[in-house]
Structure formats: C-alpha cells, structure tokens
Amino acid sequence: MSTPTAVITGAGSGIGAATARRLAAAGHRVVLAARRTDRIEALADELTRAGHAAEARTLDVTDRAAVDAFAAGLDRCDVLVNNAGGALGLEPVAKADPADWRAMYEVNVLGVLHMTQALLPALEASGAGTVLVVSSTAGLGVYEGGGGYVAAKHGAHAVAQTLRLEIVDRPVRVIEIAPGMVRTDEFSLVRFRGDEERAARVYEGVAEPLTAEDVADSIAWAVTRPPHVNVDLLVLRPRAQASNSKVHREPAPGARPGA
C-alpha cells in the first residue's frame, strides 16, 4: 500500500508539531501547515533527517483562497488534523473585545470549515479518510472569563458532530479530540499577549498538566484504528483537573496550610 498522507494544521508548535512527529513515526507522510514558515521548515527538516516523509506548506487557515490553493497542490490526503486554534484574553463577557472573539471564531471554527470543505473530496477519494478536529473541553462546558474561546470551541464541537451525521454514507470518519489543561510553550502566553508571569500562573501548583505529546499520542491512536472504528469524542484531562473550573493545586513549597 502507498504511504498515507496526513495534513496537520497549526503544525509549527505545541500539539500540532507533536502530532506531526507521532504520525510520521506511525508511517504517514506528513504535510505541515502553519503560518510561521521557519517553524514548519525546521520541523520538516528534522523529520526528513530522521527518515520520514515530511513537507512544509505555509498556510493561514482563515484565508479561504490560500486554503483552496493549498488543497489544489496536494496529490492526495488521507488524514486531516484540524489543530490550528487558540485563545485570546480572559475577560468577562461584559468587557470582552469583540475583535478577540471574531479572531477566535475565524481560526477555531471557520478554519476547520475551510480545511474540511477543501480537502473532503480528496479524503473521500482515499477510500478511508479521516477528519480529526482538535477541540477542547471548553467546547463541552463553560467557565468564567472564557466566553469567547468557549463559544468558538462549542462551534468546533458542533461542526464535528454535524459533519459526522452528514457524511455517514461516505468512507470518511470524523473524530474529535477534546483536551483539557495542556501545558505548551505558547497557548497561555498567546492568550495573555506575552505576559509570561500570568501565563505561568495558569499551571501553578498543578503537578502534571497534560503535555502536547500526551494529546498527540491520543490523536495518533485514534487515527491508526482500523477504518471502520470511529472514535467519536475522546476527552483528555490531567488527573488533577476534574472539570474546566475544578483543578487541584499543590501549595507552594514552604507555604503554611490555609495561608
């Protein structure tokens, strides 16, 4: 059998880069799609030197014309990992910036729509295609300050659920992976616009948040199940996180109980 091709958006860092490494190791040719050319070219070079098939394609998933051109330049697509996304701000609904909400909707929801629409014909032509949406536990429940991101991820969750109903008669499965607290180099840093101290506080006292590799491992597992096996929704959280708003945090070293 020929080597299956996996397209991964947001592949320049975090979960996307980790997923590219895992799927390449599992025998996929990986097409790395992201806005930062230097990041994906470096990753493609790393994977190629390790003996894997990898190529970098600069892409902004919110640009429909660019997405269509990207799709037209592919010879095949067996797996689409819709990973590009992100959060901006943690303001309450009453004070949130509509521009932030619009930006989050563009990448988290319309980005999934653009990529899925553009690559669905190739996925169907593969005879055993996979559309995978990396959503979030924010798409399954709400939390204070998360209104815009929560709304966007609820949108991504709805896209995955609806698409599965609409294409059930086609040889394409739809998988959703919904991670909870994942510590990556950039997610919280971007959310808080480069404020490193505020970003670090998100994970303060949490012994073991999920890592990008944890999520990538689950993505690769779901993608490599036999084609007739569909992992509709897989929710991942660190043990210390019981819900979006319930997280166990260890006291800082030397802190007095109740202080």
C-alpha positions in Angstrom: 0.0 0.0 0.0 1.2 3.6 -0.7 2.1 5.8 2.2 -0.9 7.7 3.6 -0.7 11.5 3.7 -1.7 13.4 6.8 -2.3 17.2 6.7 -1.8 18.8 10.1 -2.7 22.5 10.7 -1.1 24.5 13.4 1.9 22.3 12.9 4.5 24.9 13.9 4.4 24.2 17.6 2.7 22.5 20.5 0.1 19.8 19.8 0.5 20.2 16.0 4.2 19.7 16.0 4.0 16.7 18.4 1.2 15.2 16.3 3.4 15.5 13.2 6.2 13.6 14.9 3.8 10.9 16.1 2.1 10.4 12.7 5.4 10.4 10.9 6.7 7.7 13.2 3.5 5.8 12.5 4.3 5.7 8.8 2.4 8.7 7.5 3.8 11.3 5.0 3.1 14.5 6.9 2.2 17.8 5.4 2.9 20.6 7.9 0.6 23.6 7.5 1.1 26.7 9.6 1.7 30.5 9.2 5.2 30.5 10.5 7.4 29.2 7.7 10.6 28.9 9.7 8.9 26.7 12.3 7.4 24.2 9.9 10.5 24.1 7.7 12.7 23.3 10.7 10.3 20.5 11.7 10.1 19.1 8.2 13.9 19.1 8.1 14.1 17.3 11.4 11.6 14.6 10.3 13.3 14.2 6.9 16.7 13.7 8.5 15.1 11.0 10.7 14.0 9.2 7.6 10.4 10.3 7.5 8.4 11.9 4.6 7.6 15.4 5.5 7.0 18.7 3.8 6.2 22.3 4.9 3.4 24.4 3.4 2.9 27.9 4.7 -0.8 28.4 5.3 -3.3 30.7 7.1 -6.4 28.6 7.6 -8.6 31.7 7.9 -7.7 32.6 4.3 -10.1 30.7 2.1 -8.3 31.4 -1.2 -5.0 30.2 0.3 -6.7 27.1 1.6 -8.2 26.3 -1.8 -4.7 26.7 -3.4 -3.2 24.5 -0.8 -5.7 21.8 -1.4 -5.2 22.0 -5.2 -1.5 21.4 -4.7 -1.9 18.1 -2.9 -1.7 14.8 -4.7 -3.7 13.0 -2.0 -5.0 13.4 1.5 -5.9 10.5 3.8 -6.0 12.3 7.2 -6.8 15.9 8.1 -5.9 17.0 11.6 -7.7 20.3 12.2 -5.5 21.5 15.0 -5.0 25.3 14.3 -6.7 27.3 17.0 -6.1 29.4 20.1 -7.5 31.7 22.8 -7.3 35.4 23.3 -7.9 37.1 26.6 -9.8 36.0 29.8 -12.2 39.0 30.1 -15.8 38.5 31.2 -18.5 38.8 28.6 -19.4 42.3 29.7 -15.9 43.6 29.0 -14.6 41.3 26.2 -13.2 42.8 23.0 -15.4 41.7 20.0 -12.3 41.7 17.8 -10.8 38.9 20.0 -14.0 36.9 19.7 -14.0 37.4 15.9 -10.4 36.3 15.7 -11.0 33.2 17.8 -14.1 32.2 15.7 -12.2 32.7 12.5 -9.4 30.2 13.4 -11.2 27.8 15.6 -14.4 27.4 13.6 -14.0 28.8 10.1 -10.5 27.4 9.9 -12.0 23.9 10.4 -14.7 24.6 7.9 -12.3 25.9 5.2 -9.9 23.0 5.6 -12.6 20.3 5.7 -14.5 21.7 2.7 -11.4 22.0 0.6 -10.0 18.5 1.5 -13.2 16.5 1.8 -13.1 15.4 -1.9 -9.5 14.0 -1.5 -10.4 12.4 1.8 -13.4 10.6 0.2 -11.3 9.6 -2.8 -8.8 7.9 -0.5 -11.4 5.3 0.4 -10.8 5.5 4.1 -10.4 9.2 5.0 -10.2 10.7 8.5 -11.2 14.2 9.6 -10.0 14.9 13.1 -10.9 18.0 15.0 -8.8 19.1 18.0 -11.5 20.9 20.0 -11.3 21.4 23.8 -13.2 20.6 27.0 -14.1 24.3 26.6 -16.4 23.1 23.8 -18.2 20.8 26.3 -18.7 23.2 29.3 -18.3 26.8 30.2 -16.1 28.7 32.6 -15.9 32.3 33.8 -13.8 34.6 31.6 -13.7 32.1 28.8 -16.8 33.2 26.9 -15.2 33.9 23.5 -13.0 30.8 23.5 -15.8 28.6 24.9 -18.2 29.9 22.2 -15.6 29.1 19.5 -14.8 25.7 20.7 -18.5 24.9 21.1 -18.7 25.8 17.5 -15.9 23.4 16.5 -17.6 20.7 18.5 -20.8 21.4 16.7 -19.1 21.2 13.3 -17.6 17.8 14.1 -20.9 16.4 15.3 -22.9 17.7 12.4 -20.4 16.7 9.8 -20.4 13.1 11.1 -24.2 13.0 10.6 -24.0 14.5 7.1 -21.3 12.2 5.7 -22.1 8.9 7.4 -22.7 7.3 4.0 -19.2 8.2 2.8 -15.9 6.5 3.5 -14.7 9.3 5.8 -14.9 9.1 9.6 -15.0 12.2 11.9 -13.0 12.1 15.1 -13.0 14.7 17.9 -10.2 15.0 20.5 -11.1 17.4 23.3 -8.1 18.1 25.6 -8.4 19.9 29.0 -5.4 21.6 30.6 -2.4 21.2 28.3 0.8 22.9 29.1 2.6 24.0 25.9 5.1 26.8 25.2 2.6 29.1 23.6 -1.1 28.6 24.4 -1.4 30.7 27.6 1.4 33.0 26.5 -0.6 33.9 23.4 -3.8 34.1 25.4 -2.3 36.7 27.7 -0.4 38.6 25.0 3.1 37.7 26.0 2.6 38.1 29.8 4.9 35.3 31.0 4.0 35.6 34.7 0.3 35.5 34.1 0.7 32.6 31.7 2.7 30.6 34.2 0.0 31.1 36.9 -2.4 29.0 34.8 -0.4 25.9 35.7 0.8 26.9 39.1 0.6 24.1 41.6 -0.7 21.6 39.1 1.7 18.6 39.4 1.3 17.2 35.9 -0.8 19.1 33.3 -1.1 17.3 30.0 1.7 17.8 27.5 1.5 18.2 23.8 2.9 14.7 23.5 0.1 13.3 25.6 -2.5 14.7 23.2 -0.5 13.7 20.1 -0.3 10.2 21.4 -4.1 10.1 21.6 -4.5 11.6 18.2 -2.2 9.1 16.6 -4.0 6.2 18.4 -7.4 7.3 17.1 -6.1 7.9 13.6 -4.4 4.5 13.4 -7.5 2.5 14.4 -9.0 0.3 11.6 -11.0 2.4 9.2 -14.3 1.1 10.5 -13.6 2.2 14.0 -14.7 5.8 14.7 -13.6 7.5 17.9 -16.5 10.0 18.0 -15.2 12.0 21.0 -12.2 11.5 23.3 -11.9 13.8 26.3 -8.5 14.1 27.9 -7.7 15.8 31.2 -4.8 15.6 33.6 -5.7 13.7 36.8 -5.6 17.0 38.7 -8.4 18.5 36.7 -11.9 17.3 37.4 -13.6 19.9 35.3 -12.9 23.2 33.5 -13.2 25.1 36.8 -12.1 22.4 39.3 -8.3 21.9 39.5 -6.3 20.5 42.4 -3.2 22.7 43.1 -0.4 21.8 45.4 0.6 24.5 47.9 3.8 26.3 47.1 6.9 25.0 48.9 7.1 26.4 52.4 3.6 27.8 52.3 1.6 27.4 55.5 -1.7 25.5 55.4 -4.6 27.9 55.0 -2.3 30.8 54.3 
